[in-house]
Amino acid sequence: MLSTLSVMRPLGWLVIAALSVTPASQAPRPMSFSATLTSIKVSARPGQVITRQFQLTLDRDQATSRFKARVEDWWRSEDGQQSFYAAPGTLRHSCARWASLNPVESTVEPGGTLVIRITVAVPRELGPGGYWCALTVDEVPDPMASAAGVGVRFAASVSTGIFLYVDPVERDASILDLKIDSDRIAVKVRNQGNAPLGIEGRLQFFVRGSSTPTATIDLPRTTVLTEPFVDGELGSLLPSAAALPSGRYVVRAILDIGADHDIGAEREVTLIRASSPNAPVR
Amino acid sequence: MSRVASKVACYLATALFAVAVTASSAYAQTAVLLPDTSQTTLMTATVSEQARITVPAAVSFAVTNVGNGTNASAANVAVDRIVLATATKQLKISIQAAGSSFTAPVLGAVTWAAGDISWNAPSWTRAAGAAGTLSASSFTQIATCDPDAPDCSTTGLVFTLGAKPSVQRAGNHTLVVTWKVESIGS
């Protein structure tokens, strides 16, 4: 009896060990890779052919993976929170149909690099303005990988922009609104030109009568398209209450729209700050 | 011998005259520095915008009561080695479902919709994240790396599968969701 127990106990530990190891061993390894993210931005002439390369390198500890590339239409919601991808030609100013890729699909070994050649043949008959599309490289999910139970399988995807500008390009924009919501401030902008605008700038908070700003916020770069939405938003968190205390301020927005002049607007606001990060602001 | 001496003197005089002429004409000259290309090599590294991206391959929901929402284990998301053209550019991380609903274990069985998945607003390192709900029609932003950040990450992204009391079939309910890392900007 004693000898039986002594045999059973190690077996019991083995079973427990196996049960505890199985779920972890089934947990798939995270997908990890490096990719070039440079947008293609070209002042193009009708009839011109442009070639570029995209590279993706799989980390060494990854399993062999398959990737598929395509060129598609792309736009963002006005607040920039959502991105939409659609078939080539969905937008009037799409350049997706002019682009070809080689290879379109490829297997990448661990540590291996996928090089995709992008060729854009600009049509000979083309009006002035901006045209854009996106190069998307998707991980192709392994159809043999099955998840047990209720779950989500993820696939990785990278997108970079392709922007073509045909002269004469008109860069023009206006500031529609400057709004503060909780601890965030945003400038709403309308693209009034004929090409996508890369807009960046700053917000300065002045106490009335002072020429030196109490605080300055740099606004991250945002792209505002010409369709389907001509409006966009540049936003940022407000500085801390210590840097920008409660009070009445003149807020000045100065935006660089890529033209030979900046655009600006001013608005008076009252800030009511608390020491908490989510300070009420009106 | 004297003829030789006079020739040397003549050369000397000529040389001194030449120096004098050179010196006097140098007074009106402008010195121009010519680049010495024979001894330098200009080395240029062309650096592309780039980043390394690490995203989870899967999350699972241990649903023991379809009448309650179920949290998955916290997921890690990281973007590092970020190299961008300007300090004001940012990388966006977003997700979109590949289909409008899960694939049920049995054809026609009730299962969850993509919109039944939501996520929290975890603490991010060098990024601003927001809670959200999954969509099959657009990529919804999960986080935006800070401008000029060399990396951004979280270890606390929790996906929640909503309650669905009408689900009647046990087994594998699966959905493919795409992580998108965007650097699109004009």
Chai-1 contact restraints between the chains, C-beta under 6 A:
chainA,res_idxA,chainB,res_idxB,connection_type,confidence,min_distance_angstrom,max_distance_angstrom,comment,restraint_id
A,P28,B,A57,contact,1.0,0.0,6.0,A-B,restraint_1
A,P28,B,A58,contact,1.0,0.0,6.0,A-B,restraint_2
A,P30,B,T54,contact,1.0,0.0,6.0,A-B,restraint_3
A,P30,B,P56,contact,1.0,0.0,6.0,A-B,restraint_4
A,P30,B,A57,contact,1.0,0.0,6.0,A-B,restraint_5
A,M31,B,V55,contact,1.0,0.0,6.0,A-B,restraint_6
A,M31,B,A57,contact,1.0,0.0,6.0,A-B,restraint_7
A,S32,B,T54,contact,1.0,0.0,6.0,A-B,restraint_8
A,S34,B,R52,contact,1.0,0.0,6.0,A-B,restraint_9
A,T36,B,S48,contact,1.0,0.0,6.0,A-B,restraint_10
A,T36,B,Q50,contact,1.0,0.0,6.0,A-B,restraint_11
A,L37,B,E49,contact,1.0,0.0,6.0,A-B,restraint_12
A,L37,B,Q50,contact,1.0,0.0,6.0,A-B,restraint_13
A,L37,B,A51,contact,1.0,0.0,6.0,A-B,restraint_14
A,L37,B,S183,contact,1.0,0.0,6.0,A-B,restraint_15
A,T38,B,S48,contact,1.0,0.0,6.0,A-B,restraint_16
A,T38,B,E49,contact,1.0,0.0,6.0,A-B,restraint_17
A,Q81,B,Q141,contact,1.0,0.0,6.0,A-B,restraint_18
A,Q82,B,S138,contact,1.0,0.0,6.0,A-B,restraint_19
A,Q82,B,T140,contact,1.0,0.0,6.0,A-B,restraint_20
A,S83,B,F139,contact,1.0,0.0,6.0,A-B,restraint_21
A,F84,B,S138,contact,1.0,0.0,6.0,A-B,restraint_22
A,A134,B,I184,contact,1.0,0.0,6.0,A-B,restraint_23
A,P141,B,V176,contact,1.0,0.0,6.0,A-B,restraint_24
A,A147,B,A58,contact,1.0,0.0,6.0,A-B,restraint_25
A,A147,B,T174,contact,1.0,0.0,6.0,A-B,restraint_26
A,G149,B,S60,contact,1.0,0.0,6.0,A-B,restraint_27
A,V150,B,F61,contact,1.0,0.0,6.0,A-B,restraint_28
A,V150,B,V63,contact,1.0,0.0,6.0,A-B,restraint_29
A,V150,B,H173,contact,1.0,0.0,6.0,A-B,restraint_30
A,G151,B,A58,contact,1.0,0.0,6.0,A-B,restraint_31
A,G151,B,S60,contact,1.0,0.0,6.0,A-B,restraint_32
A,G151,B,T174,contact,1.0,0.0,6.0,A-B,restraint_33
A,V152,B,V59,contact,1.0,0.0,6.0,A-B,restraint_34
A,V152,B,L175,contact,1.0,0.0,6.0,A-B,restraint_35
A,V152,B,V177,contact,1.0,0.0,6.0,A-B,restraint_36
A,R153,B,A58,contact,1.0,0.0,6.0,A-B,restraint_37
A,R153,B,V176,contact,1.0,0.0,6.0,A-B,restraint_38
A,F154,B,P56,contact,1.0,0.0,6.0,A-B,restraint_39
A,F154,B,A57,contact,1.0,0.0,6.0,A-B,restraint_40
A,F154,B,V177,contact,1.0,0.0,6.0,A-B,restraint_41
A,F154,B,W179,contact,1.0,0.0,6.0,A-B,restraint_42
A,A155,B,T178,contact,1.0,0.0,6.0,A-B,restraint_43
A,A156,B,V55,contact,1.0,0.0,6.0,A-B,restraint_44
A,A156,B,W179,contact,1.0,0.0,6.0,A-B,restraint_45
A,S157,B,T178,contact,1.0,0.0,6.0,A-B,restraint_46
A,S157,B,K180,contact,1.0,0.0,6.0,A-B,restraint_47
A,V158,B,V181,contact,1.0,0.0,6.0,A-B,restraint_48
A,S159,B,E182,contact,1.0,0.0,6.0,A-B,restraint_49
A,T160,B,S183,contact,1.0,0.0,6.0,A-B,restraint_50
A,G161,B,I184,contact,1.0,0.0,6.0,A-B,restraint_51
A,F163,B,S186,contact,1.0,0.0,6.0,A-B,restraint_52
A,P196,B,S186,contact,1.0,0.0,6.0,A-B,restraint_53
A,G198,B,G185,contact,1.0,0.0,6.0,A-B,restraint_54
A,G198,B,S186,contact,1.0,0.0,6.0,A-B,restraint_55
A,E200,B,T88,contact,1.0,0.0,6.0,A-B,restraint_56
A,P220,B,T88,contact,1.0,0.0,6.0,A-B,restraint_57
A,P220,B,Q90,contact,1.0,0.0,6.0,A-B,restraint_58
A,P220,B,P147,contact,1.0,0.0,6.0,A-B,restraint_59
A,R221,B,T88,contact,1.0,0.0,6.0,A-B,restraint_60
A,R221,B,K89,contact,1.0,0.0,6.0,A-B,restraint_61
A,R221,B,G185,contact,1.0,0.0,6.0,A-B,restraint_62
A,T223,B,G185,contact,1.0,0.0,6.0,A-B,restraint_63
A,T223,B,S186,contact,1.0,0.0,6.0,A-B,restraint_64
